[in-house]
Amino acid sequence: MKELVCLAVFIILSTLFAIAMIAAGLICQYKKKSAVKNSTYECGIKPFDDARVRFDVKYFNYAVMFLIFDIETIFLYPFAVFVNALGLFAIIEAFIFILMLLLGLFIAINKKMLRWV
């Protein structure tokens, strides 16, 4: 019963805090309207150029490859720490995981995704 009371008090206080923050924002907001303030990216600076900038696809390819190998290291780090306790099945699973990532790397190399031209 004590836990439910604590939970109820926490929910009530967090709801009151959220309502207080919304009210504080409404009370303290800047009310003067202008064309610059109402424009896109309303930071108060006059827009001087189009915000849509074209990026080359090669940047996207490098970002995707970086994310793939970054996620690989995140998944392999706990495995490397507990490799003794996991057993042979986990080692085989890790090698299958590494082989799938290497297959993806070889496909990217064959499609010439990693060329900076």
FENSUL-V609576 format. One record per backbone hydrogen bond with DSSP energy under -1.0 kcal/mol. NH is the residue of the N-H (numbers start at 1). CO is the residue of the C=O. E is the energy in kcal/mol with one decimal. If there is no record, write none. Layout:
BEGIN
nh=NH co=CO e=E
nh=NH co=CO e=E
END
This chain:
BEGIN
nh=5 co=1 e=-1.8
nh=6 co=2 e=-2.2
nh=7 co=3 e=-2.4
nh=8 co=4 e=-2.5
nh=9 co=5 e=-2.6
nh=10 co=6 e=-2.4
nh=11 co=7 e=-2.5
nh=12 co=8 e=-2.4
nh=13 co=9 e=-2.7
nh=14 co=10 e=-2.5
nh=15 co=11 e=-2.1
nh=16 co=12 e=-2.5
nh=17 co=13 e=-2.4
nh=18 co=14 e=-2.2
nh=19 co=15 e=-2.4
nh=20 co=16 e=-2.4
nh=21 co=17 e=-2.2
nh=22 co=18 e=-2.0
nh=23 co=19 e=-2.5
nh=24 co=20 e=-2.5
nh=25 co=21 e=-2.0
nh=26 co=22 e=-2.0
nh=27 co=23 e=-2.4
nh=28 co=24 e=-2.4
nh=38 co=34 e=-1.9
nh=43 co=41 e=-3.0
nh=61 co=57 e=-2.3
nh=62 co=58 e=-2.1
nh=63 co=59 e=-2.1
nh=64 co=60 e=-2.5
nh=65 co=61 e=-2.3
nh=66 co=62 e=-2.4
nh=67 co=63 e=-2.4
nh=68 co=64 e=-2.3
nh=69 co=65 e=-2.1
nh=70 co=66 e=-2.2
nh=71 co=67 e=-2.6
nh=72 co=68 e=-1.7
nh=73 co=69 e=-1.7
nh=74 co=70 e=-1.8
nh=75 co=71 e=-2.3
nh=76 co=72 e=-2.1
nh=77 co=73 e=-1.7
nh=80 co=76 e=-2.4
nh=81 co=77 e=-1.7
nh=82 co=78 e=-2.0
nh=86 co=82 e=-1.1
nh=91 co=87 e=-1.3
nh=92 co=88 e=-2.3
nh=93 co=89 e=-2.2
nh=94 co=90 e=-2.4
nh=95 co=91 e=-2.2
nh=96 co=92 e=-2.2
nh=97 co=93 e=-2.3
nh=98 co=94 e=-2.5
nh=99 co=95 e=-2.5
nh=100 co=96 e=-2.2
nh=101 co=97 e=-1.9
nh=102 co=98 e=-2.5
nh=103 co=99 e=-2.3
nh=104 co=100 e=-2.0
nh=105 co=101 e=-2.1
nh=106 co=102 e=-2.6
nh=107 co=103 e=-2.2
nh=108 co=104 e=-2.1
nh=109 co=105 e=-2.3
nh=110 co=106 e=-2.6
nh=111 co=107 e=-2.1
nh=112 co=109 e=-1.1
nh=113 co=108 e=-2.6
nh=117 co=115 e=-1.0
END
